[in-house]
């Protein structure tokens, strides 16, 4: 069964920690993602991390987090979402991190596609003139359609991932 719900029923939203591009080092000891990389280096799912840093502290990922930029020059960029399938990656600022609640059956790759599908709903929440912003307090109240079955969520996400791979080829 499909239902329309607010994201606050299935996720908590966090903000990444501050670090700059200068903190990204080729031989860094810790994996990291700068928010700008969400636009240029990552797609809907993240299984490998490109950047590293020597920063030892910061907000770290958990498998299944969904990452969304929180600022861009266009509102369309703020409806981008990537599911990270790795723990302990330092997540940069200017990034909203949607973390599925523990007591909810939610497949994060499905959530990622769901957010991309809900682009028009997300864009309605964007504010700003020159630089556009979307804040955690706005995203958390966004309404999205969702199916209750975890198994169906996985099937839908798998189908959409296959289509993405085919388009890439």
N, C-alpha and C positions, 0 to 999 in steps of 0.2 A: 504494500500500500504506500502511495505517495502522500506526503503531507507538506504544507508550507510552514516552516518554522523559522524562528530567529536564531542566528548563529550562537547566541549566548546560551541556548539550551544544549548545544553539543560541543562547544569549544570555549576555551579561555583564550584571551588575546594578550600577548606580551609584546614588549618592544625590544629590539636588539640593542646591543651595547655599542658605545661610541668607539670607533676607530677609523682612521683615515686610510687613504690609499697608500700613504707613506709607511703605514704599519705592515703592509703586505711585503713579504720578503721571499725570495726564491727558495732559500734553504731554511725557512722558518720551522719551528718545532711543532706548531699547532695548526690544524686545518682551520680555515676561516672562509667566510663569504662576505664580501662587501656588497652593500645593497645594489650598487650599480651593475654588479655582475648578474643580477637577476634579469636584467634587460638584455645583456650581451652574451652571456656564457652558459646560461641554464635554461632548460625547457620545463615541461610539466613535472618531470621526476628527476631527482638528483641522487645518483648512486656513487658518483666520484666527485671529489673536491679538487679544484684547480689551484686555489691560492693557499698560502701558509703565512703564519705570523709568529713572532716571538712573544706576543702578548700571552700571558698565562691566565689572565682573568677576563671575564666577560660573560655575557649571556650565551649559554651553550644549547645546541639543538638536542632534541630527543627524536628517535625514530618516529616518523609520522607527523612531524610538525609541517605546517603549510606556511610558506614564506610569501609575503606580499610586500612590494615596495610601498612606502608611505609618502613619497614625494616624487614628482616628475613634472616635466614641462607640459605634458599632455594628460588629460584625464584618462585616456585609453590605457596608458602605461600602468595606471594604478589598479587595473582590473586583471593584472597578470598574477598568476599563482604558480608556485613550485612546491611539490611535496619532497621533503628531504628524508631519505631513508637511511640516515646515519646519526649516531649519537656523538656528542662531545665536539661539535663543530662550533667555533665562535661565530656568532651572528652579529653583523654590523648594525649600527643605528640606521635610522630612516627605513626601518624594516618592521613590519607587523608580523608577529609570529602567532599563528593560530594553532593551538595545541588541543587536540581532541580530549574531551573529558574521559577519565578512566572508566566511568560507569556507563558509557555510551558505546554502542556498536557502530563504529564509524571507520571506514576505510579511507585513509587520508588521500590516496591518489584519486579516489572518487570525489572527495571534497574539493580537491584541486580543480578537477574538471567542472564540478558544479559551480565553483566560483567564477571560472572563465565563462561558463554558460550564463551566469547571472550578471554579466558585465554591465548591462543597462541599469540594473538595480544598484550596483556598486558606484557607477559613475554619478548617480543622483546624489550621492553622499559627499562627493569631492568638493573642496572649497579652495579658494585662492584665485589670484588673477594671473600673475606671471608664472609663478611656480604653484602647481596644484598639490594639494595635500589630502590625505585620508587618514583619520586617526582611529586608534583601537576602539575608542568609545563610539565611533560611528559604525565601524565594521560589525561590532558585536551585536548591533540591533538590526543588521541587514537580514531581510527575509529571503529564504531560499527553499526550493522544492527538494525534498529528500525522500528516498525510499527506505523503509525500516529494515529490510533484510540485508545483513552484511554480505551474504553470498551473492545477492543481486548487485550490490554496490561493486563487488570485486569483478563480476562479469562485465558490467558496464564499463568500468575503468579499463579492464583488459581489452575490450573491444576498441575503445577510444585510443588506447596506447598503440594498438596494432595499426589503426588508421594513421596515427601520427608518424609511425615508422615508415609506412607505405608512402606517405606524402614526402618524407625526408628523402627516400630513395628516388 
